[in-house]
């Protein structure tokens, strides 16, 4: 059973308030990948046979307020902020950038578990189940 007990809001809703230290996209720290994450993404894109990189975002969800979105991107949207990290394009929509600026996406294997891990300096608190966070 998950430690999160509150109902999940509409997944299409956008976060309400920008982080207090947000100074706008022109000052945003880049969103980066660790070498392990970049290698994993590059192998997956090669296996898929298509794709330009990875799209990261946030959505209103969970008991702490926001959850990460991660998907492989086949094309950039006109409004996307695009960062290059270890040869991989990292695409972030403008509404998510205030919450992800300065984040490093890592790929870790711990015992039998493996997956992406967000090292986000904007996170002030996280849910006990690890599925959501607040800034």
N, CA, C and O atoms as a DFTB+ gen file, in Angstrom:
540 C
 N C O
     1  1       0.840      -1.180       0.000
     2  2       0.000       0.000       0.000
     3  2       0.883       1.241       0.000
     4  3       1.906       1.275       0.685
     5  1       0.509       2.227      -0.739
     6  2       1.277       3.460      -0.852
     7  2       1.071       4.342       0.367
     8  3       0.012       4.325       0.995
     9  1       2.109       5.120       0.691
    10  2       2.008       6.065       1.801
    11  2       1.133       7.254       1.430
    12  3       0.669       7.985       2.306
    13  1       0.907       7.451       0.132
    14  2       0.045       8.553      -0.311
    15  2      -1.401       8.146      -0.114
    16  3      -1.808       7.061      -0.531
    17  1      -2.176       9.004       0.516
    18  2      -3.562       8.649       0.790
    19  2      -4.552       9.612       0.174
    20  3      -5.747       9.322       0.137
    21  1      -4.081      10.763      -0.315
    22  2      -5.026      11.724      -0.863
    23  2      -5.350      11.397      -2.307
    24  3      -4.593      10.702      -2.985
    25  1      -6.464      11.895      -2.763
    26  2      -6.890      11.659      -4.136
    27  2      -5.950      12.382      -5.095
    28  3      -5.404      13.438      -4.774
    29  1      -5.776      11.802      -6.263
    30  2      -4.923      12.393      -7.282
    31  2      -5.720      13.413      -8.078
    32  3      -6.749      13.061      -8.654
    33  1      -5.272      14.688      -8.130
    34  2      -5.963      15.692      -8.929
    35  2      -5.851      15.383     -10.414
    36  3      -5.113      14.483     -10.814
    37  1      -6.579      16.124     -11.222
    38  2      -6.560      15.988     -12.671
    39  2      -5.122      16.070     -13.179
    40  3      -4.420      17.040     -12.892
    41  1      -4.680      15.064     -13.928
    42  2      -3.308      14.997     -14.414
    43  2      -2.978      16.100     -15.414
    44  3      -1.802      16.378     -15.649
    45  1      -3.975      16.725     -16.001
    46  2      -3.707      17.781     -16.972
    47  2      -3.575      19.138     -16.307
    48  3      -3.202      20.109     -16.966
    49  1      -3.869      19.229     -15.031
    50  2      -3.764      20.500     -14.318
    51  2      -2.298      20.924     -14.231
    52  3      -1.404      20.077     -14.209
    53  1      -2.059      22.202     -14.182
    54  2      -0.703      22.708     -14.082
    55  2      -0.430      23.189     -12.669
    56  3      -1.353      23.582     -11.955
    57  1       0.828      23.161     -12.261
    58  2       1.156      23.634     -10.918
    59  2       0.682      25.068     -10.717
    60  3       0.658      25.860     -11.659
    61  1       0.306      25.394      -9.486
    62  2      -0.293      26.678      -9.169
    63  2       0.708      27.819      -9.053
    64  3       0.528      28.864      -9.678
    65  1       1.751      27.634      -8.269
    66  2       2.678      28.714      -7.973
    67  2       4.092      28.343      -8.379
    68  3       4.519      27.200      -8.211
    69  1       4.818      29.321      -8.916
    70  2       6.212      29.076      -9.246
    71  2       7.040      29.096      -7.967
    72  3       6.653      29.742      -6.993
    73  1       8.172      28.397      -7.954
    74  2       9.031      28.429      -6.771
    75  2       9.432      29.866      -6.430
    76  3       9.586      30.701      -7.320
    77  1       9.598      30.143      -5.145
    78  2       9.881      31.503      -4.678
    79  2      11.155      32.072      -5.286
    80  3      11.243      33.284      -5.484
    81  1      12.145      31.236      -5.588
    82  2      13.418      31.728      -6.113
    83  2      13.447      31.809      -7.643
    84  3      14.503      32.065      -8.221
    85  1      12.322      31.600      -8.297
    86  2      12.279      31.590      -9.755
    87  2      12.490      32.996     -10.315
    88  3      11.813      33.941      -9.911
    89  1      13.443      33.125     -11.256
    90  2      13.758      34.422     -11.847
    91  2      13.458      34.454     -13.338
    92  3      13.852      35.406     -14.012
    93  1      12.784      33.460     -13.870
    94  2      12.425      33.435     -15.283
    95  2      13.322      32.520     -16.095
    96  3      14.450      32.224     -15.702
    97  1      12.802      32.073     -17.240
    98  2      13.502      31.081     -18.054
    99  2      14.839      31.576     -18.569
   100  3      15.734      30.766     -18.809
   101  1      15.008      32.888     -18.748
   102  2      16.287      33.405     -19.240
   103  2      17.409      33.199     -18.221
   104  3      18.583      33.259     -18.585
   105  1      17.073      32.961     -16.963
   106  2      18.061      32.727     -15.908
   107  2      18.072      31.272     -15.447
   108  3      18.777      30.937     -14.495
   109  1      17.312      30.409     -16.096
   110  2      17.152      29.032     -15.632
   111  2      18.451      28.245     -15.739
   112  3      19.159      28.319     -16.743
   113  1      18.748      27.496     -14.694
   114  2      19.858      26.552     -14.740
   115  2      19.470      25.422     -15.676
   116  3      18.295      25.060     -15.746
   117  1      20.420      24.861     -16.389
   118  2      20.076      23.789     -17.330
   119  2      19.598      22.524     -16.617
   120  3      19.962      22.256     -15.472
   121  1      18.783      21.767     -17.321
   122  2      18.359      20.452     -16.871
   123  2      19.315      19.476     -17.541
   124  3      19.450      19.482     -18.765
   125  1      19.982      18.635     -16.750
   126  2      21.045      17.784     -17.270
   127  2      20.777      16.305     -17.001
   128  3      19.868      15.938     -16.257
   129  1      21.594      15.480     -17.629
   130  2      21.569      14.035     -17.445
   131  2      22.905      13.599     -16.885
   132  3      23.938      14.190     -17.200
   133  1      22.892      12.576     -16.062
   134  2      24.151      11.952     -15.668
   135  2      24.633      11.135     -16.868
   136  3      23.863      10.864     -17.790
   137  1      25.890      10.749     -16.851
   138  2      26.421       9.923     -17.943
   139  2      25.657       8.605     -18.044
   140  3      25.402       8.117     -19.145
   141  1      25.288       8.024     -16.889
   142  2      24.526       6.756     -16.895
   143  2      23.154       6.933     -17.535
   144  3      22.717       6.098     -18.327
   145  1      22.470       8.040     -17.183
   146  2      21.146       8.295     -17.754
   147  2      21.250       8.529     -19.256
   148  3      20.444       8.003     -20.023
   149  1      22.233       9.312     -19.678
   150  2      22.409       9.591     -21.112
   151  2      22.675       8.309     -21.888
   152  3      22.129       8.110     -22.974
   153  1      23.513       7.441     -21.332
   154  2      23.814       6.165     -21.982
   155  2      22.565       5.304     -22.098
   156  3      22.311       4.711     -23.147
   157  1      21.783       5.235     -21.020
   158  2      20.549       4.440     -21.029
   159  2      19.557       4.985     -22.066
   160  3      18.949       4.217     -22.812
   161  1      19.401       6.297     -22.107
   162  2      18.471       6.925     -23.052
   163  2      18.938       6.700     -24.482
   164  3      18.128       6.378     -25.351
   165  1      20.226       6.863     -24.740
   166  2      20.765       6.664     -26.098
   167  2      20.522       5.228     -26.567
   168  3      20.130       5.007     -27.713
   169  1      20.755       4.251     -25.683
   170  2      20.512       2.851     -26.051
   171  2      19.033       2.597     -26.335
   172  3      18.687       1.871     -27.267
   173  1      18.164       3.202     -25.523
   174  2      16.726       2.998     -25.710
   175  2      16.252       3.636     -27.021
   176  3      15.461       3.039     -27.750
   177  1      16.730       4.840     -27.318
   178  2      16.357       5.502     -28.578
   179  2      16.838       4.675     -29.764
   180  3      16.110       4.524     -30.745
   181  1      18.053       4.136     -29.688
   182  2      18.572       3.284     -30.767
   183  2      17.709       2.038     -30.926
   184  3      17.429       1.618     -32.049
   185  1      17.289       1.452     -29.825
   186  2      16.435       0.254     -29.855
   187  2      15.065       0.571     -30.451
   188  3      14.506      -0.228     -31.202
   189  1      14.520       1.765     -30.103
   190  2      13.225       2.206     -30.647
   191  2      13.317       2.471     -32.147
   192  3      12.359       2.256     -32.890
   193  1      14.487       2.939     -32.576
   194  2      14.672       3.270     -33.982
   195  2      14.216       4.673     -34.339
   196  3      14.217       5.042     -35.514
   197  1      13.825       5.463     -33.344
   198  2      13.416       6.848     -33.580
   199  2      13.480       7.616     -32.276
   200  3      13.520       7.033     -31.192
   201  1      13.487       8.942     -32.400
   202  2      13.487       9.800     -31.218
   203  2      14.619      10.803     -31.260
   204  3      15.682      10.541     -31.823
   205  1      14.376      11.967     -30.652
   206  2      15.405      13.007     -30.621
   207  2      15.951      13.219     -29.209
   208  3      16.965      13.895     -29.034
   209  1      15.293      12.653     -28.214
   210  2      15.734      12.850     -26.835
   211  2      14.654      12.473     -25.851
   212  3      13.827      11.598     -26.105
   213  1      14.681      13.156     -24.715
   214  2      13.736      12.851     -23.637
   215  2      13.023      14.129     -23.213
   216  3      13.628      15.198     -23.133
   217  1      11.733      14.001     -22.944
   218  2      10.912      15.137     -22.507
   219  2      10.629      14.971     -21.019
   220  3      10.127      13.936     -20.581
   221  1      10.963      16.018     -20.241
   222  2      10.711      16.016     -18.808
   223  2       9.690      17.089     -18.482
   224  3       9.667      18.145     -19.114
   225  1       8.854      16.824     -17.508
   226  2       7.868      17.799     -17.078
   227  2       7.363      17.459     -15.693
   228  3       7.782      16.476     -15.082
   229  1       6.454      18.291     -15.207
   230  2       5.783      18.029     -13.941
   231  2       4.282      18.140     -14.162
   232  3       3.821      18.824     -15.075
   233  1       3.534      17.459     -13.312
   234  2       2.074      17.541     -13.335
   235  2       1.586      17.602     -11.903
   236  3       2.271      17.140     -10.989
   237  1       0.415      18.164     -11.702
   238  2      -0.206      18.191     -10.387
   239  2      -0.682      16.779     -10.090
   240  3      -1.462      16.199     -10.845
   241  1      -0.196      16.231      -8.968
   242  2      -0.513      14.844      -8.661
   243  2      -0.027      14.492      -7.263
   244  3       0.804      15.195      -6.688
   245  1      -0.543      13.421      -6.735
   246  2      -0.052      12.864      -5.484
   247  2      -0.394      13.699      -4.264
   248  3      -1.076      14.719      -4.360
   249  1       0.094      13.246      -3.110
   250  2      -0.244      13.908      -1.857
   251  2       0.669      15.081      -1.539
   252  3       0.346      15.877      -0.658
   253  1       1.797      15.216      -2.225
   254  2       2.675      16.358      -1.972
   255  2       2.474      17.485      -2.970
   256  3       2.967      18.591      -2.746
   257  1       1.774      17.241      -4.052
   258  2       1.453      18.333      -4.967
   259  2       1.840      18.132      -6.403
   260  3       1.025      18.390      -7.289
   261  1       3.059      17.677      -6.681
   262  2       3.511      17.526      -8.061
   263  2       4.232      16.200      -8.245
   264  3       4.814      15.652      -7.309
   265  1       4.181      15.697      -9.474
   266  2       4.892      14.477      -9.825
   267  2       5.609      14.707     -11.151
   268  3       5.210      15.555     -11.948
   269  1       6.661      13.948     -11.371
   270  2       7.438      14.064     -12.598
   271  2       6.758      13.339     -13.755
   272  3       6.098      12.315     -13.575
   273  1       6.940      13.903     -14.947
   274  2       6.545      13.241     -16.188
   275  2       7.825      13.003     -16.972
   276  3       8.698      13.871     -17.016
   277  1       7.942      11.855     -17.579
   278  2       9.117      11.515     -18.362
   279  2       8.653      10.698     -19.557
   280  3       7.946       9.702     -19.398
   281  1       9.051      11.119     -20.757
   282  2       8.710      10.351     -21.957
   283  2       9.759      10.591     -23.022
   284  3      10.452      11.608     -23.000
   285  1       9.875       9.675     -23.937
   286  2      10.802       9.859     -25.041
   287  2      10.158      10.788     -26.057
   288  3       8.963      10.690     -26.332
   289  1      10.957      11.686     -26.610
   290  2      10.442      12.694     -27.532
   291  2      10.864      12.365     -28.961
   292  3      12.031      12.079     -29.230
   293  1       9.900      12.410     -29.861
   294  2      10.189      12.199     -31.271
   295  2      10.347      13.514     -32.013
   296  3      10.922      13.549     -33.101
   297  1       9.839      14.604     -31.430
   298  2       9.953      15.929     -32.042
   299  2       9.838      16.981     -30.947
   300  3       9.226      16.750     -29.904
   301  1      10.431      18.131     -31.202
   302  2      10.342      19.246     -30.260
   303  2       9.099      20.061     -30.562
   304  3       8.694      20.198     -31.716
   305  1       8.501      20.599     -29.509
   306  2       7.392      21.540     -29.643
   307  2       7.997      22.940     -29.735
   308  3       9.078      23.175     -29.195
   309  1       7.314      23.884     -30.415
   310  2       7.879      25.227     -30.581
   311  2       8.234      25.925     -29.264
   312  3       9.199      26.688     -29.216
   313  1       7.476      25.675     -28.205
   314  2       7.714      26.369     -26.933
   315  2       8.721      25.656     -26.029
   316  3       9.072      26.192     -24.978
   317  1       9.191      24.473     -26.400
   318  2      10.112      23.705     -25.562
   319  2      11.421      24.440     -25.325
   320  3      11.940      25.124     -26.207
   321  1      11.945      24.285     -24.112
   322  2      13.312      24.679     -23.804
   323  2      14.134      23.414     -24.035
   324  3      13.794      22.351     -23.516
   325  1      15.206      23.521     -24.805
   326  2      15.993      22.346     -25.169
   327  2      17.404      22.499     -24.606
   328  3      18.091      23.488     -24.862
   329  1      17.816      21.501     -23.838
   330  2      19.154      21.450     -23.263
   331  2      19.858      20.232     -23.847
   332  3      19.225      19.196     -24.053
   333  1      21.142      20.336     -24.114
   334  2      21.921      19.203     -24.600
   335  2      22.794      18.718     -23.456
   336  3      23.529      19.499     -22.850
   337  1      22.712      17.433     -23.164
   338  2      23.489      16.863     -22.071
   339  2      24.050      15.517     -22.513
   340  3      23.293      14.589     -22.796
   341  1      25.361      15.412     -22.571
   342  2      26.034      14.182     -23.001
   343  2      25.529      13.724     -24.370
   344  3      25.408      12.525     -24.620
   345  1      25.235      14.675     -25.251
   346  2      24.787      14.350     -26.599
   347  2      23.315      14.006     -26.719
   348  3      22.866      13.628     -27.801
   349  1      22.552      14.125     -25.649
   350  2      21.121      13.822     -25.654
   351  2      20.346      15.121     -25.457
   352  3      20.699      15.934     -24.603
   353  1      19.299      15.315     -26.241
   354  2      18.443      16.486     -26.067
   355  2      17.479      16.246     -24.906
   356  3      16.833      15.202     -24.822
   357  1      17.396      17.237     -24.014
   358  2      16.465      17.216     -22.888
   359  2      15.472      18.338     -23.142
   360  3      15.847      19.510     -23.132
   361  1      14.198      17.991     -23.372
   362  2      13.162      18.958     -23.690
   363  2      12.284      19.188     -22.471
   364  3      11.840      18.239     -21.825
   365  1      12.033      20.472     -22.159
   366  2      11.223      20.834     -20.997
   367  2      10.224      21.895     -21.426
   368  3      10.604      22.895     -22.035
   369  1       8.948      21.685     -21.114
   370  2       7.935      22.677     -21.455
   371  2       8.076      23.887     -20.537
   372  3       8.574      23.752     -19.420
   373  1       7.645      25.071     -20.987
   374  2       7.853      26.288     -20.197
   375  2       7.161      26.285     -18.835
   376  3       7.658      26.926     -17.909
   377  1       6.033      25.591     -18.676
   378  2       5.346      25.558     -17.377
   379  2       6.086      24.697     -16.363
   380  3       5.983      24.931     -15.159
   381  1       6.836      23.697     -16.843
   382  2       7.573      22.805     -15.944
   383  2       8.956      23.331     -15.588
   384  3       9.514      22.957     -14.556
   385  1       9.511      24.191     -16.425
   386  2      10.889      24.637     -16.216
   387  2      11.155      25.243     -14.839
   388  3      12.210      24.963     -14.270
   389  1      10.263      26.057     -14.269
   390  2      10.563      26.603     -12.934
   391  2      10.777      25.524     -11.871
   392  3      11.508      25.745     -10.906
   393  1      10.156      24.379     -12.038
   394  2      10.234      23.295     -11.055
   395  2      11.394      22.346     -11.332
   396  3      11.817      21.598     -10.450
   397  1      11.912      22.381     -12.576
   398  2      12.968      21.451     -12.971
   399  2      14.327      22.107     -13.174
   400  3      15.326      21.403     -13.326
   401  1      14.393      23.437     -13.181
   402  2      15.659      24.126     -13.424
   403  2      16.730      23.631     -12.455
   404  3      16.514      23.602     -11.243
   405  1      17.871      23.246     -12.990
   406  2      18.973      22.754     -12.165
   407  2      18.909      21.274     -11.848
   408  3      19.796      20.753     -11.171
   409  1      17.887      20.586     -12.320
   410  2      17.719      19.160     -12.038
   411  2      18.681      18.319     -12.850
   412  3      18.939      18.607     -14.019
   413  1      19.210      17.277     -12.226
   414  2      19.970      16.256     -12.938
   415  2      19.160      14.967     -12.895
   416  3      18.721      14.533     -11.830
   417  1      18.966      14.365     -14.057
   418  2      18.291      13.074     -14.145
   419  2      19.366      12.000     -14.165
   420  3      20.241      12.004     -15.031
   421  1      19.297      11.086     -13.215
   422  2      20.269      10.000     -13.110
   423  2      19.553       8.691     -13.407
   424  3      18.324       8.622     -13.363
   425  1      20.319       7.663     -13.706
   426  2      19.772       6.321     -13.883
   427  2      20.531       5.423     -12.921
   428  3      21.755       5.319     -12.997
   429  1      19.816       4.781     -12.026
   430  2      20.471       4.013     -10.970
   431  2      19.926       2.590     -10.904
   432  3      18.760       2.326     -11.196
   433  1      20.812       1.696     -10.511
   434  2      20.438       0.317     -10.212
   435  2      20.758       0.081      -8.750
   436  3      21.900       0.228      -8.313
   437  1      19.727      -0.288      -8.002
   438  2      19.897      -0.555      -6.575
   439  2      19.283      -1.918      -6.294
   440  3      18.062      -2.057      -6.234
   441  1      20.137      -2.921      -6.123
   442  2      19.643      -4.280      -5.936
   443  2      18.933      -4.759      -7.185
   444  3      19.500      -4.736      -8.277
   445  1      17.702      -5.190      -7.026
   446  2      16.922      -5.659      -8.166
   447  2      16.163      -4.535      -8.857
   448  3      15.562      -4.748      -9.911
   449  1      16.184      -3.340      -8.273
   450  2      15.459      -2.204      -8.830
   451  2      16.378      -1.335      -9.680
   452  3      17.557      -1.163      -9.371
   453  1      15.820      -0.795     -10.747
   454  2      16.545       0.161     -11.556
   455  2      15.561       1.166     -12.114
   456  3      14.390       0.855     -12.329
   457  1      16.048       2.382     -12.348
   458  2      15.170       3.396     -12.903
   459  2      15.778       4.776     -12.804
   460  3      16.883       4.959     -12.294
   461  1      15.030       5.740     -13.304
   462  2      15.485       7.122     -13.287
   463  2      15.277       7.736     -11.911
   464  3      14.305       7.437     -11.218
   465  1      16.213       8.603     -11.530
   466  2      16.143       9.310     -10.269
   467  2      16.353      10.795     -10.550
   468  3      17.321      11.178     -11.208
   469  1      15.445      11.624     -10.052
   470  2      15.527      13.067     -10.223
   471  2      16.277      13.677      -9.051
   472  3      15.841      13.560      -7.905
   473  1      17.400      14.325      -9.327
   474  2      18.142      15.070      -8.319
   475  2      17.787      16.536      -8.532
   476  3      18.448      17.246      -9.290
   477  1      16.729      16.977      -7.850
   478  2      16.130      18.281      -8.086
   479  2      16.397      19.215      -6.908
   480  3      15.903      18.977      -5.806
   481  1      17.178      20.282      -7.133
   482  2      17.487      21.200      -6.033
   483  2      16.298      22.047      -5.584
   484  3      16.376      22.705      -4.548
   485  1      15.207      22.045      -6.335
   486  2      14.032      22.846      -6.008
   487  2      13.090      22.160      -5.027
   488  3      12.204      22.810      -4.472
   489  1      13.261      20.872      -4.804
   490  2      12.357      20.104      -3.946
   491  2      12.576      20.485      -2.476
   492  3      13.691      20.413      -1.959
   493  1      11.497      20.886      -1.829
   494  2      11.532      21.226      -0.404
   495  2      11.040      20.075       0.459
   496  3      11.488      19.910       1.594
   497  1      10.111      19.272      -0.079
   498  2       9.551      18.154       0.663
   499  2       9.056      17.125      -0.349
   500  3       8.644      17.476      -1.455
   501  1       9.100      15.859       0.038
   502  2       8.629      14.785      -0.841
   503  2       7.698      13.878      -0.066
   504  3       7.778      13.780       1.158
   505  1       6.834      13.231      -0.778
   506  2       5.892      12.279      -0.209
   507  2       6.662      11.068       0.319
   508  3       7.731      10.738      -0.194
   509  1       6.131      10.422       1.319
   510  2       6.770       9.221       1.871
   511  2       6.923       8.107       0.855
   512  3       7.851       7.304       0.958
   513  1       6.034       8.040      -0.122
   514  2       6.124       6.997      -1.131
   515  2       7.064       7.375      -2.252
   516  3       7.384       6.540      -3.097
   517  1       7.516       8.630      -2.277
   518  2       8.465       9.069      -3.291
   519  2       7.858       9.414      -4.635
   520  3       8.588       9.645      -5.598
   521  1       6.539       9.452      -4.721
   522  2       5.891       9.698      -5.998
   523  2       5.588      11.169      -6.256
   524  3       5.316      11.542      -7.397
   525  1       5.628      12.009      -5.237
   526  2       5.304      13.416      -5.460
   527  2       6.168      14.297      -4.572
   528  3       6.808      13.826      -3.632
   529  1       6.171      15.607      -4.895
   530  2       7.034      16.545      -4.188
   531  2       6.413      17.933      -4.171
   532  3       5.441      18.203      -4.876
   533  1       6.996      18.819      -3.348
   534  2       6.621      20.225      -3.321
   535  2       7.890      21.060      -3.465
   536  3       8.992      20.604      -3.161
   537  1       7.709      22.297      -3.938
   538  2       8.850      23.220      -4.073
   539  2       8.666      24.386      -3.141
   540  3       9.512      25.279      -3.096
